[in-house]
Amino acid sequence: MTDRLLQKGPLSFQDHWNLSGTSPHSVRTARVEIYRTMRAQGVPEETAEDLRTITSEFVTNAINHTVSRVLFVWAQITQTEAVVGVLDRGPRPNKPLKPLHPTIDQEFGRGLALVDQLATRWAARGIGRGTAVEAAIRLPRSYQEQLSTSDPALFLVPPQGLTSQRPE
């Protein structure tokens, strides 16, 4: 995706995956790949875990609420934030996405409320017939300092078995 919802600043790292929009196994795959990718790039464990949870919510929603056969999942790291996102192929919801406030007895409806709690910021936007959702978490200062003093090429090496997409 070139038209990013939340991107602030130049990219230090970017990767993406195409996953099945019809298989519940895609949720696990997305969780594993996001966590592995973020940790391989030196993102602190707690932040990587939060990004994994957010990705799980986004992919689950796309599988449960759209008819997409393919989901596009991505991860990005800028100088100050780690970002994850999911694009489905629709159909788009008739109303804007927003967190619900379910009662204690309700089984569903907590996903976007959880995203709202974990993310520094998040956004959703219609793209074509589908919806792109993206969430950013501010990286700790220690990581930001590490990025600013490191060779940027070090952060463009993807985890084993994945293909990096170089920043534009």
Disulfide bonds with the S-S distance in Angstrom:
none
